[in-house]
Amino acid sequence: MTATAETTGQSSPEQLRTAMVEALRSSGAIRTDRVAAALLAVPRHVFAPEVPIAEAYEPERALVTKRDEHGLALSSVSAARIQAQMLEQADVQPGMRALEIGSGGYNAALIAELVGPAGEVVTVDIDPFVTARAEKYLTEAEYERVRVVLADGSEPVEGGPFDRIIVTVGAWDLPPAWTGALAEGGTITVPLRMRGLTRSITFRREGARLVSVSAEVCGFVKMQGADAHDEFLVLPRGTEEVGLRFDELARPDTSGLAGALGQPRVELASGVTVGNREPFDSLYLWLASSLPGFGLMSVDPKLDTGTVAPANRMACPVTVDGGSLAYLSLKKVDEDPAVFEFGAHGFGPDGERLAALITDQVQVWDRDYRAGDGPVFTAHPAGTPDDRLPDGLVIDKTHVRLTISWP
């Protein structure tokens, strides 16, 4: 007798898909029946045969399909939660023409379900390994109508204009080919890096500019090709114990930081608290918008000497000025172990002033923006004069002038 899911006691792929969708509905990642139906229809495990079937349907698990010589992910099937979230943001409708930048096959199949037989889906990737794999598994899953293209996704793609563009790789910039391929009033959903922080932003095209309609926290493998962009890394202690990363073309002067972390640490409190399960991602965006010399600090746990104690050891807001720096801190409130207080630690001759700048901005965020909807992001073509930009922080990238405007 052939073993089946019923005879072995294991869940079938259909049962696993149902459980995944129920979990995603409960978490709020799925908000509409149409996105739920697409996730129920497409066999996710077919696009990641290297992992056990049950793992393929874990909502938070990204399925890495290719790594570089250092073990870093180059391509993956993103976590189902992120994919559902982006599809909800994109609001893909039947009959639409959709372009996916960054392939893998599974997400393109989900988009194909959403556009239906009257729609069109094109998926593009720069890596022949990825496109060959996508074609193979799309065929196996019976989604041959998806057109797979081997090309640099930042370059023009035949088949436009598109009603929806969904970018599934981490992008630092918005190439002109994307805006040019987008129909007027169409949207592009893209994991965009701004001062090192990534948000999945849905922009609507309004003439030559793009205006955000939603933004969500996310993380993606970085884009390759002509529009790849690497962060600038500074090691103030001369070792990889503490790293400072700066992501934009305009970088602060860090030449005087040698020795700063060898000086006494100044610690300031803000009086602003947060529960241990309460999200505060908008605080990071506000600090990125308001602090000069903004970057992100990381600490290698294997080399950690306790010199610094940032709020987040993976990517903590830091501000740098000359030979001084300060970063966001977080400590338990003694009378309630489930509550933490934001503060700042400063180093160097101007460390106390920088720490006070951070705590001041934490208080501004708490008073004015903590309960709000977050900022509006607007992208104008590079070279747009300042007087044609909305008020807010202007970040100059290669192709666009991005403005972050807080209400």
TORNUKOL-522974 format. One record per residue (C-alpha): residue number from 1; x, y, z. Coordinates in pm, 1 decimal, always signed. Each point is the difference from the previous one (the first is absolute). Example, Ala and Ser with C-alpha at 12.3 -4.5 7.8 and 13.67 -1.06 7.14 Angstrom:
<rs>
pos	X	Y	Z
1	+1230.0	-450.0	+780.0;
2	+137.0	+344.0	-66.0;
</rs>
This chain:
<rs>
pos	X	Y	Z
1	+0.0	+0.0	+0.0;
2	+130.6	+345.0	-91.9;
3	+60.1	+222.7	+304.6;
4	-216.4	+310.9	+13.6;
5	-25.2	+295.9	+235.6;
6	-298.0	-174.6	+160.1;
7	+177.1	-333.1	+55.5;
8	+324.9	+156.2	+127.1;
9	-168.9	+249.5	+229.2;
10	+165.1	+291.3	-179.2;
11	-188.6	+304.9	-125.9;
12	-60.5	+21.5	-373.7;
13	+119.0	+304.1	-200.8;
14	-361.6	+114.9	-20.8;
15	-38.0	-19.4	+377.7;
16	+328.3	+182.8	+49.0;
17	-108.5	+275.7	-238.8;
18	-329.2	+37.9	+185.2;
19	+179.6	+25.3	+334.2;
20	+244.5	+256.1	-143.4;
21	-281.3	+216.8	-134.0;
22	-189.6	-17.7	+328.4;
23	+313.5	+110.3	+186.1;
24	+56.2	+285.8	-243.9;
25	-360.7	+111.8	+38.2;
26	+34.7	-3.0	+378.5;
27	+318.1	+208.1	-13.0;
28	-157.2	+256.5	-233.7;
29	+237.5	-69.3	-290.3;
30	-298.3	-120.6	-206.2;
31	-290.1	+245.5	-4.5;
32	-196.8	-98.4	-309.9;
33	-159.0	-319.2	-129.7;
34	+172.5	+41.1	-337.6;
35	+352.3	-16.0	+147.7;
36	-105.7	-291.6	+221.8;
37	-133.2	-186.8	-303.8;
38	+327.0	+51.7	-189.7;
39	+206.8	-136.0	+289.3;
40	-233.6	-298.6	+29.4;
41	+27.3	-72.4	-373.0;
42	+377.2	+10.1	-57.6;
43	+207.9	-298.2	+123.0;
44	+282.1	+183.7	+179.9;
45	+199.9	-318.1	+62.0;
46	+44.7	-55.7	-373.5;
47	+218.5	+314.7	-15.0;
48	+227.4	-112.3	+286.4;
49	+55.8	-374.7	-38.0;
50	+322.2	+18.9	+206.0;
51	-187.8	+40.4	+328.6;
52	-250.8	-230.8	+169.7;
53	-355.8	+71.0	-112.6;
54	-111.2	+106.0	+347.9;
55	+278.1	+261.5	+19.1;
56	-105.1	+146.7	-335.0;
57	-331.9	+98.7	+156.2;
58	+130.6	+162.3	+316.8;
59	-133.4	+359.6	-27.5;
60	+315.2	+172.8	+123.4;
61	+258.4	-216.1	-176.2;
62	+194.4	+133.7	-298.2;
63	+126.0	-283.4	-218.6;
64	+354.6	+73.9	-117.9;
65	+63.7	-142.3	-347.1;
66	+350.8	+133.5	-69.6;
67	+291.5	+126.8	+212.8;
68	+333.7	+162.0	-81.6;
69	+342.3	-132.6	+101.2;
70	-40.1	+161.9	+343.7;
71	-334.4	-162.9	+65.6;
72	-202.0	+317.3	-54.7;
73	-336.9	-39.4	-170.4;
74	-7.5	+106.9	-365.4;
75	-346.2	-128.1	-81.1;
76	-291.8	-130.1	+201.9;
77	-370.5	-68.5	+6.8;
78	-103.3	+272.1	+244.2;
79	-196.0	-76.0	+315.2;
80	-366.9	-51.9	-77.3;
81	-91.4	+277.1	+243.3;
82	+205.8	+253.9	-195.6;
83	-139.7	-118.7	-332.3;
84	-357.9	+21.1	+123.1;
85	+64.8	+345.0	+145.8;
86	+145.5	+130.8	-327.2;
87	-281.5	-148.6	-208.2;
88	-253.8	+170.4	+226.0;
89	+192.9	+325.6	-41.5;
90	+11.1	-39.4	-379.3;
91	-375.0	-61.5	-32.4;
92	+39.1	-203.2	-320.1;
93	-331.9	-26.8	-187.0;
94	-130.0	-240.3	-269.0;
95	+103.2	+86.1	-355.0;
96	+300.6	+209.8	+103.5;
97	+342.4	-12.1	-160.6;
98	+260.9	-59.2	+273.0;
99	+380.0	+4.2	+10.1;
100	+203.3	-170.3	+272.4;
101	+363.4	+108.0	+51.9;
102	+194.3	-280.1	+165.7;
103	-122.8	-345.3	-85.5;
104	-32.7	-334.8	+169.4;
105	-324.2	-121.6	-150.8;
106	-227.3	-30.4	+303.6;
107	-89.4	+367.2	+36.5;
108	-53.3	+27.6	-376.2;
109	-245.5	-290.0	+24.1;
110	-187.2	+182.2	+278.3;
111	-19.9	+311.1	-219.1;
112	-124.6	-215.4	-288.3;
113	-283.3	-122.0	+223.1;
114	-89.9	+359.9	+82.1;
115	+1.5	+134.8	-356.8;
116	-184.9	-307.0	-125.2;
117	-2.8	-137.9	-356.6;
118	-74.0	+342.6	-149.3;
119	+308.7	+156.2	+161.0;
120	+371.7	-23.5	-77.5;
121	+299.3	-64.3	+224.7;
122	+366.7	+57.2	-85.4;
123	+270.5	-94.7	+250.9;
124	+361.2	+115.5	-42.7;
125	+328.5	-99.4	+163.0;
126	+366.0	+67.5	-73.0;
127	+117.1	-348.7	+104.2;
128	-37.6	-284.0	-254.8;
129	-7.8	-250.9	+287.7;
130	-306.5	+175.5	+138.3;
131	-185.8	+38.1	-330.4;
132	+66.2	-361.7	-102.9;
133	-128.1	-114.2	+335.4;
134	-306.7	+225.2	-24.5;
135	-88.0	-129.6	-346.7;
136	+36.2	-361.4	+114.9;
137	-220.0	+30.9	+305.9;
138	-258.9	+227.0	-163.3;
139	-43.5	-270.9	-262.7;
140	-27.5	-271.5	+265.0;
141	-263.4	+204.7	+183.7;
142	-186.5	+67.3	-329.3;
143	+62.7	+373.6	-21.5;
144	+160.1	+0.2	-344.5;
145	-182.3	+322.7	-85.8;
146	+247.1	+192.1	+216.4;
147	+275.4	+141.0	-224.1;
148	+345.9	-39.0	+153.3;
149	+268.6	+242.5	-121.9;
150	+375.3	-15.6	+65.3;
151	+106.7	+365.2	+29.1;
152	+117.5	+271.4	+237.2;
153	-324.3	+108.4	+164.6;
154	+112.9	+361.8	+14.9;
155	-4.0	+14.2	-380.5;
156	-311.8	+38.4	-222.9;
157	-210.2	-314.4	-48.9;
158	-226.5	-68.9	-297.8;
159	-369.9	-35.5	+64.6;
160	-88.0	+326.8	+173.2;
161	-154.9	+217.8	+103.9;
162	-80.6	-197.1	+314.6;
163	-284.6	+64.4	+240.8;
164	+198.6	-151.0	+285.2;
165	+372.6	-42.5	+59.6;
166	+107.6	-207.6	+299.9;
167	+368.1	+1.8	+92.7;
168	+108.7	-301.1	+205.8;
169	+362.2	+100.3	+57.2;
170	+130.8	+266.5	+235.0;
171	+47.0	+320.9	-201.0;
172	+196.7	+311.0	+94.7;
173	-121.8	+206.0	-295.4;
174	-292.2	+28.4	-241.3;
175	+133.8	-41.5	-355.5;
176	-168.6	+205.6	-276.6;
177	-93.5	-323.0	-179.3;
178	-243.3	-80.9	+281.0;
179	-181.7	+330.2	-11.1;
180	+7.6	-7.9	-380.6;
181	-158.2	-345.8	-6.5;
182	-279.1	+97.2	+239.1;
183	-337.8	+106.0	-134.6;
184	-131.1	+336.5	+118.2;
185	-179.5	-65.0	+328.1;
186	+168.7	-340.6	+28.0;
187	+197.0	-103.3	+305.7;
188	+340.5	-142.4	+79.5;
189	+55.6	-190.2	+324.2;
190	+368.5	-4.0	+90.7;
191	+216.0	-83.7	+304.0;
192	+187.5	+331.9	+4.2;
193	+304.9	+76.4	+213.8;
194	+19.8	+347.6	+150.1;
195	+293.9	+81.0	+227.5;
196	+41.0	-373.4	+53.7;
197	-364.0	-66.5	+95.8;
198	-219.0	-204.1	-234.9;
199	-372.9	+47.0	-45.7;
200	-228.5	-167.2	-251.0;
201	-154.5	+309.6	-156.3;
202	-280.6	+11.2	-252.4;
203	+38.4	+309.2	-217.3;
204	-265.8	+127.7	-239.6;
205	+118.8	+165.6	-319.3;
206	-111.3	+361.5	-37.0;
207	+166.9	+126.7	-315.7;
208	+375.9	+0.2	+49.1;
209	-19.3	-47.3	+375.8;
210	-88.1	-290.6	+228.6;
211	-203.4	+53.0	+319.1;
212	-32.6	-264.1	+271.2;
213	-336.3	-146.7	+95.9;
214	+126.5	-256.2	+253.6;
215	+320.3	-112.4	+173.5;
216	+80.5	-314.5	+199.8;
217	+309.5	-135.5	+175.8;
218	+178.0	-269.8	-200.2;
219	+337.1	-149.9	-87.6;
220	+127.6	-130.4	-335.3;
221	+311.0	-127.1	-174.5;
222	+181.5	+298.4	-153.6;
223	-35.8	+86.2	-365.6;
224	+279.3	-99.0	-240.6;
225	+98.2	+155.3	-331.1;
226	+49.6	+358.3	-115.2;
227	-199.3	+147.1	+289.1;
228	+158.5	-204.2	+278.5;
229	+117.2	+218.6	+288.7;
230	+227.5	-87.4	+291.1;
231	+1.6	+167.2	+338.2;
232	+309.0	+181.4	+130.5;
233	+142.3	-181.1	+304.6;
234	+200.9	+168.1	+276.5;
235	+173.8	-193.5	+281.6;
236	+63.3	+258.8	+275.3;
237	+192.0	-246.8	+218.2;
238	+202.0	-138.0	-288.1;
239	-165.5	-342.1	+39.1;
240	-332.5	-145.6	-105.4;
241	-132.8	+17.6	+356.1;
242	-186.3	+322.9	-80.8;
243	-98.5	+100.5	-352.4;
244	-161.2	+321.9	-121.2;
245	-180.1	-14.6	-334.3;
246	-93.2	+299.7	-212.7;
247	-222.4	-59.9	-300.0;
248	-34.0	+322.7	-196.3;
249	+221.2	+190.0	-244.1;
250	+48.7	+283.5	+251.6;
251	+199.8	-146.1	+290.6;
252	+107.1	+159.8	+328.6;
253	+366.0	+61.0	+78.4;
254	+108.4	-301.8	+204.3;
255	+376.0	+55.8	-16.8;
256	+17.3	+119.7	+363.3;
257	-177.3	-296.6	+159.6;
258	+313.7	-201.2	+78.8;
259	+21.0	-13.9	+378.5;
260	-349.7	+137.7	+63.1;
261	-123.3	-329.2	+146.1;
262	+298.2	-3.6	+236.7;
263	-135.5	+304.8	+181.7;
264	-258.5	-6.2	+284.7;
265	-357.8	-77.5	-99.3;
266	-268.8	+261.9	+65.3;
267	-346.9	-143.6	+65.7;
268	-321.0	+204.0	-29.0;
269	-364.2	-103.6	+49.1;
270	-295.5	+125.6	-204.0;
271	-288.3	-79.1	+232.0;
272	-174.8	-175.1	-292.3;
273	-89.8	-365.0	+56.8;
274	-111.1	-291.6	-215.1;
275	-148.8	-342.0	+75.6;
276	+205.0	-306.4	-87.9;
277	-248.3	-103.1	-274.1;
278	-76.7	+346.5	-130.6;
279	+140.2	+85.9	-346.7;
280	+191.9	+324.2	-33.4;
281	+127.4	-14.2	-357.2;
282	-129.4	+352.1	-66.7;
283	+251.2	+127.9	+258.2;
284	+289.7	-124.7	-211.9;
285	-145.9	+176.3	-304.2;
286	-48.9	+321.4	+197.5;
287	+359.9	-7.1	+126.1;
288	+122.7	-66.8	-355.0;
289	-201.4	+304.2	-109.4;
290	+108.0	+234.2	+279.4;
291	+357.2	-86.6	+103.6;
292	+303.0	+138.0	-185.7;
293	+278.3	-246.8	-76.9;
294	-246.4	-289.8	+29.2;
295	+117.0	-357.8	-35.9;
296	-54.6	-343.9	+150.5;
297	+217.5	-166.9	+263.9;
298	+50.7	-375.1	+22.4;
299	+188.7	-208.0	+257.6;
300	+163.1	-336.5	-65.1;
301	-115.6	-221.2	+291.0;
302	+317.3	-209.5	-21.0;
303	+223.4	+306.7	+47.1;
304	-224.9	+201.2	+233.4;
305	+191.3	+151.1	+295.1;
306	-298.3	+190.9	+139.1;
307	+140.7	+339.1	-100.0;
308	-324.5	+84.4	-178.7;
309	-353.3	-109.5	+87.5;
310	-228.6	+105.4	-289.2;
311	-375.4	-54.1	-4.8;
312	+45.8	-241.1	-288.2;
313	+330.2	-180.5	-59.6;
314	-82.6	-72.7	-363.4;
315	-91.0	+350.9	-120.2;
316	-30.2	+280.4	+254.6;
317	-38.7	+371.5	-83.8;
318	+323.0	+195.4	+51.1;
319	+97.7	+360.8	-63.8;
320	+357.4	+109.6	-71.4;
321	+162.0	+343.3	+10.4;
322	+376.8	+38.0	-31.1;
323	+167.8	-207.2	+270.8;
324	-320.8	-76.0	+191.4;
325	-294.9	-233.5	-31.6;
326	-318.4	-96.8	+181.7;
327	-249.8	-279.7	-45.0;
328	-348.9	-97.7	+116.5;
329	-12.5	-212.4	+315.7;
330	-273.1	-197.9	+173.6;
331	-8.6	-116.8	+363.8;
332	-248.3	-176.9	+223.1;
333	-213.7	+204.0	+235.0;
334	+71.1	-149.9	+342.4;
335	-356.5	-5.5	+129.3;
336	-133.4	-172.5	-313.1;
337	+223.1	-250.0	-183.0;
338	-232.2	+7.9	-304.1;
339	+56.3	+373.6	-54.8;
340	+312.6	+164.1	-140.6;
341	+117.9	+360.2	-15.9;
342	+167.9	+157.9	-300.0;
343	+321.3	+191.4	+58.9;
344	+328.6	+77.5	-169.5;
345	+369.1	-65.8	+60.9;
346	+264.5	+243.9	-119.2;
347	+374.5	-26.3	-54.6;
348	+264.4	+258.3	-81.5;
349	+37.5	+369.8	+83.8;
350	-346.2	+82.0	-140.3;
351	-165.4	-325.5	+101.0;
352	-229.7	+149.8	+261.4;
353	-141.7	+253.0	-245.6;
354	-64.2	-271.8	-256.8;
355	-162.2	-223.8	+260.7;
356	-225.7	+289.5	+104.5;
357	-91.5	+52.2	-366.0;
358	-118.6	-361.8	-20.4;
359	-205.1	+14.4	+322.1;
360	-155.9	+329.5	-113.0;
361	-107.2	-159.4	-327.9;
362	-136.5	-306.7	+180.8;
363	-221.1	+237.5	+198.1;
364	-112.7	+176.8	-318.4;
365	-89.6	-336.5	-154.8;
366	-190.0	-103.2	+312.7;
367	-196.1	+326.4	+7.2;
368	-68.8	+58.3	-370.0;
369	+42.4	-316.6	-208.3;
370	-22.3	-314.2	+211.3;
371	-374.0	-40.9	-53.5;
372	-7.3	+129.8	-357.6;
373	-3.8	-166.7	-339.5;
374	+366.4	+64.7	-68.5;
375	+160.6	+209.9	-272.4;
376	-82.4	+46.9	-366.2;
377	+279.3	-91.6	-241.8;
378	+28.5	+188.0	-328.6;
379	+246.8	-73.9	-279.9;
380	+81.5	+263.3	-263.1;
381	+250.4	-42.1	-283.8;
382	+359.2	+91.4	+84.6;
383	+63.9	+366.3	-69.2;
384	-345.6	+116.5	+108.1;
385	+45.7	+347.0	+159.3;
386	-47.2	+32.1	+375.5;
387	-297.2	+233.9	-41.2;
388	-193.4	-275.9	-177.7;
389	+50.1	-250.2	+281.4;
390	-235.1	-40.6	+297.6;
391	+122.9	+98.6	+345.6;
392	+199.6	-266.5	+183.1;
393	+330.9	-182.6	-4.7;
394	+140.9	-18.3	-353.7;
395	+219.5	-301.1	-81.6;
396	+186.5	+28.8	-328.0;
397	+44.7	-333.0	-169.9;
398	+140.3	-59.0	-347.8;
399	-332.3	+1.7	-185.9;
400	-244.0	+170.9	+236.0;
401	-31.7	+262.3	+270.0;
402	-191.8	-177.4	+275.3;
403	-188.1	+210.1	+256.1;
404	-119.5	-130.7	+337.0;
405	-278.3	+230.3	+124.0;
406	-156.4	-35.8	+344.6;
407	-353.0	+138.1	+52.5;
</rs>
